[in-house]
Every structure is written in structure tokens, then in C-alpha cells.
Amino acid sequence: MTHLGPRGLELVVVTVATRETDGFKRFFRSAKHFNYTVKVLGEGEKWKSGDHTSSPGGGQKVRLLKAAVEDMKDEKQILLFVESYDVVFASGPSELLKKFQQARHKVVFSSESLIWPDRHLEDKHPHVAEGNRFLGSGGFIGHLPNIKEMLADWTGEDTDSDQLFFTNIYIDPVKRKSINITLDSRCRLFQNLHGALDDVVLKFEDGRVRARNVLYDTLPVVIHGNGPTKINYLGNYIPNMWTFETGCTACHEDLRPLTAEYPLVLIAIFIQQPTPFVEVFFERLLRLQYPKNRLKLFIYNQEAHHEGQLSSFVKDHGSLYQDVKLVGPEEEMDQAASRNLGFDVCRKDEDCDYLFVLDIEVVLENEETLQILIEQNLPIVAPMITRVGRLWSNFWGALSAEGYYARSEDYVDIVQGRRVGVWSVPYLSSVYLVKAGLLRSELSTYELFTSSLLDPDMAYCHNVRGQGVFMYVTNMHTFGRILSTQNYQTSHLHNDLWQIFENPVDWQERYIHENYTRIMRDQLIETPCPDVYWFPILSDVGCNHIVEEMEHFGKWSGGATTDNRIQGGYENVPTIDIHMNQINFEKEWQKFLLEYIAPITEKMYPGYFTKCSTPLNFVVRYKPDEQPLLVPHHDASTFTINVALNSKDLDYQGGGCRFLRYNCSVQAPRKGWTLLHPGRLTHYHEGLPTTGGVRYIAVSFVDP
């Protein structure tokens, strides 16, 4: 239990831990790395000293330490006392003992910039030449006889404050001199993080990581995350958890390989607000690579707007899962209550091995996500997801002194993938995996999400941290993203069509043809007639939704030459149509043209650049008994696009487009493909007769 230091000094390291938490394991890992041997007091005892991060306590530690030192007989020993749940070592015993000797006192306490727990004692603290003025009881080192003398007067209860006990000794001039106590004011030995978050940064050196106090330019040996900040992000690095040379050194340790017997997972899905692309969410859920007979579903839906989509999914696919439990809007649960219930369903189910929380706005593109998270074998672990084009993610890198969001110095590098690993974090949300055993032990409290001060996710994470349970986020794979639910309107039939601004990536995946991105690379553009280009642009779903949206609106024009919808009120070549602006889709269609049509136009017509100014965008309907064809005409445009919205032979017969100057026809338009051709002068054209069914096309006159 001892270490030999300079001049034969023997070091004894002592801590108190009544149970083996995740923080304790982290502490021991760092101790083992530097060959510290640690004597642990209080193992198996019930903790009676409260949570002294928010209220005084800790007397139990003093009682246990006093009893332990009474049994130590070697007067030459140096005793180091440290906390364990929120402490890591950043260097070894030799450096620690050398710096202790340089302090030239018999006992050295850690220091703090904030006084705790009695502010009235501030004036009694001696002033220091430089550094922190107040004592921190979470770490001290000293000669055994002097520590025995210091502890001799302890007669307090387990619930009394250890900090106050040691403070009263320190501010007593007689005792301070007799015991020969000083503070490590410049943080050469101990770094307390509470009140000093902005003073401490990571220092990478030769395959190891230190914490550097930039205020005093020191490299402390013991890092203590006291107060609500805990160890923050520093514990992800110190002493060698992640380095630039090795990357993550612990990410592949203690993994759980998935065998033939897959653990049972309850997927808890929460629909809290109107959300775009819900149908796509359930399509992705079906594609998760995990045996569905080992999955149960708990689905809470607060939005009546999504009842139809949810009912369709359960009707068509619910039987694939071992069980499906639905809770609907009629229950009138708030967010906290619904999540408490979902957690309790797993808690009470003896067969439930894991709870997988999945909010409806999460776009989980990685089909292996569930397997990857289970294999990490961590208490709570989240796949990192981000919001497109922003630094927002589903985790916080650090906590502020008040316990709220703070950006850690590594946050941007993690979010942008410049540092890859599995990271201990103080907060996560939206999607994460929880070991069910935790719900029956440390997290057995029903109301994990309930708080009068914090929102439900913050309350949950606060309660998890309070139980000493670590939460992790992994960015070792690409998992997906989270949707924006801002400005999501529910007044249309297919509201997702209007998401091209808020969620452009998801809009493209849903509505743009799957081969669009291959157009130039694989030379997919065809030229059926001179200067007429034909290429894929809209998906089947995109075509269907536009047609259904127009039919749902239903106010088709009469096909007369008088048309109050256009400037001048006269249409030379009228069609049966609905303009995009009639359904408030003009702005979105203009964005579609700029993003997906303009790049092709500029490639096919070199030297021509367009901003896609379009006074007229509309959907035309052709029917044999309504308007079967369109007479020869020029378009009022520099160029025109004509997108086929349904399929020949399947939905209609006949149809097509003929360019008279070239006597060239496109008689079999492909659904989702567009014709792009000049509008004026050269490309005089007509719409060929539709002889059966109903034909729909979307037309834009670009740059009139």
C-alpha cells in the first residue's frame, strides 16, 4: 500500500467509497496507470453523509479516516487522502511527493476560489501571496503524525460537514501552526474544478494528457471535479484515455459481443409535437438490423395529427414485434409523465434487458445502431446525432458551475468528427440506450423526468448524475441526424413537401429521384430531341404527393383564355391547371428549381447562368373528356421544365410532347423525369392527346 518517494518517503493513498460507481472505476483506472496502490475505506457501508455537492455533509469520511490512521504505526509515512467518485490522477507518485516537499509544510490541502459551506468565515481565512485562499477538503497530503493530530479532535456525526471541520482547524492560527498546514494555492498538487472551469485546459504531451491551470501555469497531479461540475470532459482524456497518437484507448475494452441469443430491447418512441417525415421514421425503424422477435415497442403519441400514420404502421407491421403498447393523445400526459411511464414499462418487465429511447424527430440512418450500442456494454450510451449545418447535437460536452449547458473545449472537434471515440458526457437526449438493470437499482425512482425547475431531459440527466451513473456518447460511427420541427405546418395533405428549407437533406431523400446525384457522373442525361434534355428529378413519392396535394386542393382552372391568376388576366394557350402559389408552394418550388434544376441547366447550356426567376409554376391535368391536348405554342420562358408526375400505360394512355421544328416527339415520358428545353423561338411544341386515364405534369417557365 506504500510508494517510496524522494529521501525514502513512503506514500499511502487513502480514499472512501461505499460502492463501486462508474466514477470509482475511472479513478482506479488512473491510479493503476501510475502504479498508485489505494486503500479504500467504507466498502459495503451505507452512505449517510448526503450529497454534499449541494448541502454540507461528508463527516462519515472523517470518521473512517480517523479510525484508519489510528491503526497506522509507521510515523515516516506520507498520507494522501483524495475523493474517488470524481477524481483522476494526472501524474505519478514521484511528482506528487516532490511537489509536496517543495511546499515545505507538514500538511497541504487543496484550495478553492469559492468558500464553502459557511461564507461568514471568509474574513478569518489568511491571505495568500498568489492563488486560491479557501480550503478544499476533497484532497490533502501530509505526514502521518500531523494528520493524526488534525483528526484527533473529530467527534462529529456522519452527517456533519468534513469541509467545515477542516476549515475550522485551518482558520485557527494556533492549530494551523501546530499542525503546520498550508494550502496548495497555485494548484501544483490539487486542482478543484468548481469555480475554476475557465482556468483549466487540456495539455497534450508525448502520448499522455495533463490538465493545465492557465491562471497559475501549473500542472496539477490530482484533478477533482467537486461541486456540480464533476470531472467534466477532462476525464475523457486524463491520463491517457484519448490522445492524438493513440485515439481512444478504452473504446474497445469490455465489449459485449452479440451471440445467437440477442437481449430483449424495449424501444420507447415519443411523439411530442408535430414532426415531419414520420412515415420515413417508421420505414427506418423497420430496417433496424435486429431480430424483431427480440423487440418490444412502447409508443407515446401526443399529436392527433400523427394518429393515422401510427395506426397504419401498427396495422401493417405491429405483428412483427414481440409486443406493441400504444399510449395516445387521449391520455393527456405531459412529456415527463410519458417518459416516466415508458421507463417503468421496461423496469417492471423482467424480460427487458435494455431500454432504447428514440424520439420521433431522430433520423436513424445507421441500421446497425442498436447492435453497436449494445456491444459497447455501457450503462447509458447514445449515438451522436447532429442537426444539418449546425453545431447542435444530442449531448453536452460540459456543465456550467450552475449545472447548465457549457461548451467543452473539445465539443466542436467531437461534433465535426475530428476526435473520434466514446465520450463520458453530463447530458444527452433524443436517442440513447439504457441497461434495464439500472432501472431496477440506481434508477429505480419512478419520476426520473419530473422537476419543477428543469425540463424533463435535464431532470433525467441530473438524477442520473446524482446516482453516480455515467452517460456516454459515441461518434465512432455515423448514425444520423435530428430533424428541425420549427415552422412545421399541418394544414396541408402532405406537409413534408414544405420542408425543403427546414430539413433539406430529408426533403431530398424523400422527394428527389434516387439517381439524381448520378446524372453527370454516369451520364444519365438523354437528348431525345435537339437541345431537349431528359433526366430524373423527382421520386415516385414526390410525384404522388404533388398530384395528391393538387387534387386535395381541387380548384382546377377552367381552361379559359381569361385567367385572373396571371398578370394581364389573359392566357393565350390555356390549360386545366393549378398554380403552385394557389397552395402556397411557390417559394418551395422556386428553391427546388434553384437547387436541382439550375445546376443541370448551367452544365447543358454552357455560359448560361440562371437564378430561376419564374413568374409561372403550375401542375397541368390532361383528361380525354376535359383537356386531352395542348395546341402548338411557344413558352414565355428562356427555358422550360416539364416533369412527368405519373406513369404512361399505368395511369394514362397517349400523351407526350412533340417539337414541330424538329418533327421529334417524346411519347413515353418516364414518371419523375423532366424535359428541359428552350422556351422561345426554336422549340415550338404541342401536347399530344391523352386518350385514356389522367395525365399530370409540373411545368415551370423559367427566366421569362
LUMNUNU-19095 format. One line per field, with one value per residue (C-alpha): residue number from 1; residue in one letter; x, y, z. Coordinates in pm, whole numbers. Layout:
# LUMNUNU-19095
k [NUM;...]
r [a;...]
c1 [X;...]
c2 [Y;...]
c3 [Z;...]
***
This chain:
# LUMNUNU-19095
k [1;2;3;4;5;6;7;8;9;10;11;12;13;14;15;16;17;18;19;20;21;22;23;24;25;26;27;28;29;30;31;32;33;34;35;36;37;38;39;40;41;42;43;44;45;46;47;48;49;50;51;52;53;54;55;56;57;58;59;60;61;62;63;64;65;66;67;68;69;70;71;72;73;74;75;76;77;78;79;80;81;82;83;84;85;86;87;88;89;90;91;92;93;94;95;96;97;98;99;100;101;102;103;104;105;106;107;108;109;110;111;112;113;114;115;116;117;118;119;120;121;122;123;124;125;126;127;128;129;130;131;132;133;134;135;136;137;138;139;140;141;142;143;144;145;146;147;148;149;150;151;152;153;154;155;156;157;158;159;160;161;162;163;164;165;166;167;168;169;170;171;172;173;174;175;176;177;178;179;180;181;182;183;184;185;186;187;188;189;190;191;192;193;194;195;196;197;198;199;200;201;202;203;204;205;206;207;208;209;210;211;212;213;214;215;216;217;218;219;220;221;222;223;224;225;226;227;228;229;230;231;232;233;234;235;236;237;238;239;240;241;242;243;244;245;246;247;248;249;250;251;252;253;254;255;256;257;258;259;260;261;262;263;264;265;266;267;268;269;270;271;272;273;274;275;276;277;278;279;280;281;282;283;284;285;286;287;288;289;290;291;292;293;294;295;296;297;298;299;300;301;302;303;304;305;306;307;308;309;310;311;312;313;314;315;316;317;318;319;320;321;322;323;324;325;326;327;328;329;330;331;332;333;334;335;336;337;338;339;340;341;342;343;344;345;346;347;348;349;350;351;352;353;354;355;356;357;358;359;360;361;362;363;364;365;366;367;368;369;370;371;372;373;374;375;376;377;378;379;380;381;382;383;384;385;386;387;388;389;390;391;392;393;394;395;396;397;398;399;400;401;402;403;404;405;406;407;408;409;410;411;412;413;414;415;416;417;418;419;420;421;422;423;424;425;426;427;428;429;430;431;432;433;434;435;436;437;438;439;440;441;442;443;444;445;446;447;448;449;450;451;452;453;454;455;456;457;458;459;460;461;462;463;464;465;466;467;468;469;470;471;472;473;474;475;476;477;478;479;480;481;482;483;484;485;486;487;488;489;490;491;492;493;494;495;496;497;498;499;500;501;502;503;504;505;506;507;508;509;510;511;512;513;514;515;516;517;518;519;520;521;522;523;524;525;526;527;528;529;530;531;532;533;534;535;536;537;538;539;540;541;542;543;544;545;546;547;548;549;550;551;552;553;554;555;556;557;558;559;560;561;562;563;564;565;566;567;568;569;570;571;572;573;574;575;576;577;578;579;580;581;582;583;584;585;586;587;588;589;590;591;592;593;594;595;596;597;598;599;600;601;602;603;604;605;606;607;608;609;610;611;612;613;614;615;616;617;618;619;620;621;622;623;624;625;626;627;628;629;630;631;632;633;634;635;636;637;638;639;640;641;642;643;644;645;646;647;648;649;650;651;652;653;654;655;656;657;658;659;660;661;662;663;664;665;666;667;668;669;670;671;672;673;674;675;676;677;678;679;680;681;682;683;684;685;686;687;688;689;690;691;692;693;694;695;696;697;698;699;700;701;702;703;704]
r [m;t;h;l;g;p;r;g;l;e;l;v;v;v;t;v;a;t;r;e;t;d;g;f;k;r;f;f;r;s;a;k;h;f;n;y;t;v;k;v;l;g;e;g;e;k;w;k;s;g;d;h;t;s;s;p;g;g;g;q;k;v;r;l;l;k;a;a;v;e;d;m;k;d;e;k;q;i;l;l;f;v;e;s;y;d;v;v;f;a;s;g;p;s;e;l;l;k;k;f;q;q;a;r;h;k;v;v;f;s;s;e;s;l;i;w;p;d;r;h;l;e;d;k;h;p;h;v;a;e;g;n;r;f;l;g;s;g;g;f;i;g;h;l;p;n;i;k;e;m;l;a;d;w;t;g;e;d;t;d;s;d;q;l;f;f;t;n;i;y;i;d;p;v;k;r;k;s;i;n;i;t;l;d;s;r;c;r;l;f;q;n;l;h;g;a;l;d;d;v;v;l;k;f;e;d;g;r;v;r;a;r;n;v;l;y;d;t;l;p;v;v;i;h;g;n;g;p;t;k;i;n;y;l;g;n;y;i;p;n;m;w;t;f;e;t;g;c;t;a;c;h;e;d;l;r;p;l;t;a;e;y;p;l;v;l;i;a;i;f;i;q;q;p;t;p;f;v;e;v;f;f;e;r;l;l;r;l;q;y;p;k;n;r;l;k;l;f;i;y;n;q;e;a;h;h;e;g;q;l;s;s;f;v;k;d;h;g;s;l;y;q;d;v;k;l;v;g;p;e;e;e;m;d;q;a;a;s;r;n;l;g;f;d;v;c;r;k;d;e;d;c;d;y;l;f;v;l;d;i;e;v;v;l;e;n;e;e;t;l;q;i;l;i;e;q;n;l;p;i;v;a;p;m;i;t;r;v;g;r;l;w;s;n;f;w;g;a;l;s;a;e;g;y;y;a;r;s;e;d;y;v;d;i;v;q;g;r;r;v;g;v;w;s;v;p;y;l;s;s;v;y;l;v;k;a;g;l;l;r;s;e;l;s;t;y;e;l;f;t;s;s;l;l;d;p;d;m;a;y;c;h;n;v;r;g;q;g;v;f;m;y;v;t;n;m;h;t;f;g;r;i;l;s;t;q;n;y;q;t;s;h;l;h;n;d;l;w;q;i;f;e;n;p;v;d;w;q;e;r;y;i;h;e;n;y;t;r;i;m;r;d;q;l;i;e;t;p;c;p;d;v;y;w;f;p;i;l;s;d;v;g;c;n;h;i;v;e;e;m;e;h;f;g;k;w;s;g;g;a;t;t;d;n;r;i;q;g;g;y;e;n;v;p;t;i;d;i;h;m;n;q;i;n;f;e;k;e;w;q;k;f;l;l;e;y;i;a;p;i;t;e;k;m;y;p;g;y;f;t;k;c;s;t;p;l;n;f;v;v;r;y;k;p;d;e;q;p;l;l;v;p;h;h;d;a;s;t;f;t;i;n;v;a;l;n;s;k;d;l;d;y;q;g;g;g;c;r;f;l;r;y;n;c;s;v;q;a;p;r;k;g;w;t;l;l;h;p;g;r;l;t;h;y;h;e;g;l;p;t;t;g;g;v;r;y;i;a;v;s;f;v;d;p]
c1 [0;306;523;883;947;1239;1453;1274;936;656;324;-8;-310;-648;-999;-1356;-1603;-1909;-1997;-1826;-1963;-1855;-1656;-1480;-1380;-1242;-1044;-897;-804;-598;-442;-342;-191;54;104;-68;-190;-507;-657;-1036;-1236;-1607;-1664;-2009;-2115;-2433;-2356;-2504;-2335;-2576;-2497;-2253;-2231;-2545;-2554;-2296;-2201;-1908;-1848;-1856;-1529;-1359;-1477;-1348;-1016;-961;-1012;-779;-488;-507;-401;-106;212;488;548;753;459;308;-70;-261;-636;-850;-1207;-1267;-1601;-1497;-1116;-848;-471;-280;71;255;374;724;597;335;589;840;582;471;826;856;553;764;472;366;8;-107;-477;-625;-750;-1061;-1158;-1505;-1577;-1798;-2009;-2004;-1941;-1929;-1585;-1431;-1255;-1091;-903;-541;-448;-212;51;-92;-371;-678;-746;-1000;-954;-1091;-1139;-1151;-777;-487;-144;68;293;109;173;41;-269;-334;-310;-550;-808;-780;-1049;-1314;-1623;-1886;-2168;-2155;-2388;-2167;-1955;-1599;-1524;-1633;-1434;-1107;-1179;-1218;-881;-716;-852;-745;-394;-278;-387;-269;80;87;-14;181;-95;-87;-294;-189;-297;-149;-285;51;-74;-454;-696;-1052;-1271;-1561;-1531;-1227;-1367;-1231;-887;-821;-742;-607;-234;-130;229;410;117;-36;-268;-243;-470;-303;-406;-361;-410;-104;68;77;22;-171;-133;-485;-792;-1107;-1446;-1605;-1940;-2199;-1938;-1793;-1488;-1648;-1483;-1129;-1186;-1223;-854;-654;-417;-429;-793;-764;-452;-367;-120;-348;-701;-941;-756;-1059;-1325;-1271;-1247;-1516;-1731;-2036;-2034;-2382;-2434;-2728;-2933;-3000;-3102;-3462;-3494;-3790;-3786;-3964;-4078;-4200;-4403;-4426;-4500;-4599;-4297;-4203;-4124;-4297;-4368;-3996;-3917;-4120;-3967;-3624;-3744;-3840;-3492;-3309;-3082;-3208;-3436;-3788;-3895;-3647;-3801;-4096;-4239;-4376;-4512;-4640;-4812;-4921;-5026;-5363;-5216;-4996;-5260;-5322;-4954;-4908;-5219;-5105;-4765;-4908;-5171;-4921;-4616;-4706;-4729;-4356;-4266;-4296;-4530;-4659;-4801;-4964;-5046;-5236;-5331;-5643;-5424;-5324;-4978;-4705;-4352;-4221;-4513;-4495;-4123;-4159;-4422;-4207;-3913;-4138;-4271;-3916;-3843;-4137;-4078;-3845;-3751;-3647;-3268;-3236;-3445;-3382;-3521;-3598;-3767;-3968;-3752;-3442;-3328;-3151;-2976;-2735;-2925;-2666;-2717;-2885;-2624;-2338;-2474;-2537;-2187;-2040;-2164;-2207;-2472;-2620;-2488;-2614;-2526;-2412;-2657;-2641;-2858;-2756;-2546;-2530;-2319;-2626;-2607;-2784;-2522;-2349;-1971;-1966;-2170;-2155;-2098;-2476;-2530;-2647;-2500;-2136;-1934;-1626;-1307;-1338;-1709;-1669;-1396;-1620;-1930;-1732;-1557;-1202;-1188;-1350;-1427;-1672;-1715;-1845;-2091;-2314;-2623;-2780;-3122;-3334;-3182;-2993;-2970;-3014;-2928;-3254;-3070;-3009;-3383;-3422;-3129;-2972;-3252;-3545;-3714;-4027;-4022;-3682;-3804;-4010;-3888;-4041;-3722;-3572;-3711;-3766;-3440;-3234;-3415;-3343;-2972;-2949;-3095;-2865;-2557;-2680;-2670;-2312;-2415;-2212;-2366;-2172;-2200;-2019;-1916;-1717;-1978;-2206;-2556;-2783;-2926;-3216;-3493;-3594;-3956;-3971;-4221;-4377;-4726;-5003;-5257;-5176;-5235;-4862;-4695;-4348;-4342;-4293;-3976;-3719;-3593;-3608;-3488;-3324;-3138;-3451;-3651;-3403;-3402;-3781;-3861;-3562;-3507;-3259;-3047;-3032;-2684;-2553;-2676;-2344;-2111;-2290;-2411;-2779;-2896;-3063;-3124;-3442;-3464;-3219;-3142;-3403;-3261;-3430;-3320;-3455;-3556;-3846;-3901;-4221;-4327;-4254;-4469;-4751;-4755;-4767;-5056;-5246;-5187;-5331;-5633;-5687;-5688;-5921;-5959;-5858;-5883;-6148;-5901;-6033;-5819;-5937;-5729;-5718;-5433;-5176;-5056;-5275;-5552;-5517;-5371;-5302;-5268;-5473;-5455;-5652;-5412;-5342;-5066;-4810;-4887;-5251;-5135;-4864;-4592;-4433;-4137;-4058;-4082;-3852;-3598;-3634;-3559;-3256;-3108;-3180;-3262;-3022;-2702;-2810;-2911;-2571;-2398;-2611;-2619;-2258;-2219;-2582;-2640;-2983;-3140;-3456;-3682;-4020;-4342;-4537;-4517;-4814;-4945;-5144;-5410;-5494;-5808;-5976;-6312;-6163;-5850;-5676;-5404;-5235;-5213;-4874;-4717;-4403;-4347;-4298;-3958;-3589;-3620;-3898;-3910;-4184;-4190;-4398;-4590;-4741;-4682;-4790;-4991;-5037;-5215;-5300;-5272;-5141;-4984;-4633;-4469;-4386;-4136;-4263;-3946;-3760;-4060;-3943;-4166;-4120;-4416;-4333;-4247;-4100;-4251;-4027;-3818;-3818;-3782;-3571;-3589;-3570;-3899;-3899;-3807;-3670;-3881;-4233;-4416;-4751;-4900;-5006;-5357;-5421;-5657;-5733;-5690;-5549;-5207;-5032;-4725;-4549;-4439;-4216;-4147;-3800;-3645;-3925]
c2 [0;229;406;512;872;1114;1059;729;885;627;729;583;668;652;712;647;462;282;145;90;359;442;732;497;272;571;678;332;313;632;512;184;367;547;248;405;150;274;177;201;276;224;-56;-205;63;258;617;851;1180;1306;1476;1743;1895;2087;2066;2008;1652;1414;1353;980;1015;1180;905;631;810;873;505;402;628;512;168;310;291;398;762;818;761;1034;1002;1124;1146;1200;1157;881;925;1247;1233;1126;1119;1313;1213;965;938;1077;1410;1424;1370;1610;1889;1809;1850;2180;2309;2295;2222;1907;1909;2055;2091;2153;2506;2668;3010;2973;2939;2654;2586;2893;3223;3405;3256;3433;3705;3450;3284;3402;3586;3422;3584;3427;3185;3046;3145;2887;2527;2228;1910;1675;1629;1669;1520;1517;1341;1076;1223;1563;1413;1212;1532;1703;1422;1375;1631;1478;1381;1473;1279;1114;1383;1672;1867;1747;2069;2279;2061;2104;2473;2547;2388;2583;2924;2868;3026;2805;2478;2583;2648;2342;2101;2307;2333;2525;2540;2439;2784;2768;2418;2245;1931;1951;2106;2157;2233;2405;2774;2715;2571;2856;2823;2463;2331;2007;1978;1701;1581;1271;1029;1146;1424;1667;1938;2278;2564;2861;3110;2992;2795;2477;2107;1961;1594;1530;1654;1680;1755;1885;2060;2022;2035;1691;1596;1735;1642;1620;1260;1159;1233;1224;1050;856;780;965;1105;1231;945;659;792;630;373;232;222;-144;-268;-474;-504;-732;-949;-1027;-1402;-1605;-1504;-1136;-936;-817;-445;-221;64;363;605;950;1180;1509;1761;1774;1633;1599;1270;1044;782;775;732;412;289;325;155;-147;-155;-171;-475;-651;-956;-814;-1103;-962;-614;-465;-123;142;433;751;987;1328;1453;1365;1479;1166;912;795;732;549;334;235;128;-82;-238;-331;-421;-445;-825;-845;-732;-928;-666;-316;-81;244;548;819;1186;1098;1017;1387;1313;1572;1494;1399;1170;986;921;810;562;433;374;196;-43;-174;-156;-385;-626;-895;-991;-637;-621;-276;35;218;573;707;1042;1076;1360;1136;1027;699;616;357;27;-127;136;-87;-362;-110;44;-290;-409;-102;-258;78;181;455;526;745;753;1103;1279;1636;1891;1952;2263;2342;2253;2131;1771;1541;1582;1847;1847;2003;2162;2518;2593;2621;2278;2401;2382;2469;2409;2200;2281;1955;1983;2115;1861;1576;1700;1753;1416;1540;1347;1006;789;710;1012;1048;1338;1511;1535;1354;1342;1224;877;656;301;224;-102;-220;-335;31;96;-166;-38;309;450;277;611;636;1011;1039;1310;1514;1851;2185;2365;2165;2043;1664;1572;1794;1650;1296;1362;1543;1238;1001;1204;1220;840;828;668;773;862;822;930;758;912;609;556;785;736;1005;1344;1517;1699;2057;2076;2453;2605;2266;2337;2077;2248;2053;1694;1620;1869;1724;1880;2217;2107;2193;2488;2345;1991;1999;1667;1476;1657;1546;1186;1178;1373;1380;1086;831;864;1243;1261;1025;1238;1394;1122;836;1046;980;1283;1182;1402;1275;1585;1863;2082;1889;1725;1448;1339;1203;1466;1364;1041;839;968;1325;1289;1123;1384;1676;1519;1429;1775;1937;1708;1768;2142;2075;2421;2340;2623;2608;2622;2958;3234;3472;3400;3641;3446;3582;3931;4090;3838;3671;3330;3269;2890;2792;2461;2292;2364;2476;2726;2650;2978;2870;2609;2837;2622;2887;2962;2593;2516;2808;2663;2325;2482;2668;2367;2088;2233;2528;2315;2091;2388;2551;2226;2170;2530;2645;3013;3049;3114;3130;3240;3056;3358;3206;3400;3084;2737;2507;2150;2059;1789;1620;1406;1285;1437;1758;1879;1598;1800;2136;2317;2416;2711;2878;2910;3251;3148;3123;2756;2532;2224;1967;1696;1381;1320;982;677;614;295;252;583;709;632;858;1189;1316;1623;1698;1960;2067;2232;1902;1672;1499;1356;1225;988;780;1024;850;927;1163;1259;1612;1753;2068;2270;2630;2813;3085;3094;2746;2494;2537;2237;2076;1842;1516;1381;1184;908;744;794;1114;1262;1513;1726;2001;2293;2593;2881;2988;3329;3486]
c3 [0;4;-252;-194;-293;-251;62;128;192;188;35;146;-70;104;-27;84;-138;-10;-356;-688;-919;-1272;-1127;-887;-1178;-1365;-1056;-1014;-1381;-1349;-1022;-1183;-1479;-1247;-1014;-715;-464;-298;37;14;330;380;130;187;434;380;285;547;464;198;-129;-11;-361;-273;108;382;467;450;820;754;561;859;1093;862;805;1175;1251;970;1069;1430;1301;1107;1310;1070;1159;842;612;394;365;58;103;-208;-315;-570;-746;-918;-916;-1163;-1129;-1393;-1281;-1063;-701;-766;-895;-619;-339;-494;-510;-153;-28;-214;-25;299;526;705;567;234;147;-194;-247;-391;-515;-360;10;128;330;561;382;715;774;475;674;902;616;595;279;34;-184;-501;-579;-407;-50;66;179;-12;187;-113;-122;118;177;490;733;927;1278;1173;1012;1327;1529;1289;1314;1689;1771;1546;1748;1488;1329;987;858;972;726;672;487;785;1025;834;763;1133;1200;921;1022;1383;1392;1679;1522;1179;1318;1541;1265;1010;747;421;106;-241;-354;-706;-777;-817;-640;-649;-897;-778;-1079;-902;-976;-1197;-1521;-1732;-1574;-1678;-2026;-2166;-2234;-2473;-2436;-2559;-2567;-2239;-2132;-1842;-1709;-1717;-1493;-1723;-1439;-1248;-1527;-1323;-1397;-1101;-1012;-877;-1066;-857;-1014;-698;-692;-970;-1247;-1162;-1366;-1683;-2012;-1868;-1760;-2124;-2173;-1849;-1817;-2147;-2226;-2557;-2718;-3065;-3101;-2998;-3032;-2787;-2574;-2389;-2661;-2739;-2380;-2203;-2514;-2519;-2830;-2957;-2978;-3108;-2802;-2854;-2545;-2534;-2608;-2542;-2794;-2640;-2911;-2814;-3041;-2852;-3130;-3498;-3678;-4046;-4217;-3964;-4230;-4311;-3939;-3926;-4253;-4092;-3775;-3983;-4135;-3799;-3811;-3500;-3462;-3432;-3211;-2957;-2973;-2794;-2877;-2643;-2847;-2688;-2929;-2807;-3152;-3305;-3637;-3645;-3537;-3895;-3970;-3642;-3690;-4039;-3911;-3628;-3853;-4126;-3917;-3546;-3557;-3642;-3289;-2967;-2826;-2906;-2642;-2758;-2547;-2732;-2700;-2504;-2202;-2188;-2050;-2048;-2164;-1820;-1739;-2072;-2032;-1673;-1793;-2079;-1845;-1597;-1861;-1906;-1533;-1448;-1735;-1605;-1960;-2058;-2090;-2247;-2298;-2625;-2617;-2964;-3022;-3341;-3477;-3482;-3829;-3756;-4083;-3947;-3948;-3713;-3441;-3184;-3216;-3197;-2876;-2705;-2789;-2614;-2286;-2111;-1858;-2077;-2425;-2709;-3077;-3162;-3392;-3514;-3690;-4051;-4096;-3725;-3423;-3235;-3114;-2871;-2595;-2387;-2357;-2010;-1734;-1611;-1244;-1211;-1366;-1708;-2057;-2111;-2427;-2361;-2546;-2744;-2831;-3186;-3268;-3149;-3333;-3654;-3625;-3578;-3250;-3254;-2954;-2677;-2451;-2098;-2102;-1843;-2063;-2356;-2515;-2809;-2859;-2614;-2477;-2105;-1932;-1776;-1463;-1379;-1379;-1108;-898;-911;-1129;-960;-877;-1093;-1156;-1318;-1557;-1313;-1185;-1102;-1214;-1502;-1831;-1843;-2019;-1788;-1485;-1603;-1658;-1324;-1150;-1339;-1243;-885;-868;-991;-1322;-1625;-1960;-2283;-2644;-2929;-3259;-3374;-3645;-3841;-3705;-3841;-3757;-3592;-3771;-3719;-3608;-3624;-3864;-3938;-4069;-4055;-4279;-4596;-4705;-4743;-4512;-4568;-4916;-4748;-4562;-4830;-4621;-4268;-4344;-4689;-4657;-4560;-4826;-5089;-4968;-4979;-5291;-5527;-5763;-5630;-5947;-5948;-5793;-6065;-6356;-6451;-6325;-6505;-6800;-6733;-6930;-7253;-7559;-7726;-7949;-8038;-7736;-7533;-7223;-7029;-6683;-6350;-6095;-5864;-5673;-5707;-5368;-5474;-5784;-5593;-5319;-5563;-5756;-5439;-5295;-5609;-5619;-5248;-5317;-5607;-5759;-6114;-6367;-6635;-6924;-7050;-7201;-6929;-6619;-6325;-6168;-6414;-6491;-6757;-6698;-7040;-7125;-7494;-7462;-7154;-6969;-6692;-6408;-6051;-5987;-5718;-5543;-5501;-5248;-5105;-5260;-5485;-5255;-5204;-5577;-5654;-5409;-5581;-5919;-5785;-5605;-5854;-6198;-6221;-6185;-6474;-6688;-6643;-6745;-7054;-7172;-7113;-7036;-6928;-6558;-6404;-6079;-6184;-6175;-6254;-6270;-6357;-6195;-6224;-6247;-6560;-6576;-6908;-6945;-7263;-7162;-7015;-7191;-7379;-7555;-7598;-7932;-8080;-7897;-7771;-7395;-7234;-7097;-7167;-7081;-6960;-6743;-6782;-6514;-6566;-6243;-6328;-6548;-6904;-6959;-6584;-6517;-6866;-7235;-7511;-7419;-7476;-7628;-7995;-8111;-8452;-8586;-8549;-8600;-8284;-8011;-7658;-7642;-7335;-7054;-6751;-6414;-6216;-6523;-6659;-7006;-7015;-7335;-7467;-7446;-7713;-8082;-8157;-7966;-8096;-7942;-7864;-7605;-7771;-7697;-7378;-7489;-7156;-6781;-6634;-6707;-6475;-6546;-6346;-6561;-6493;-6730;-6617;-6680;-6891]
***
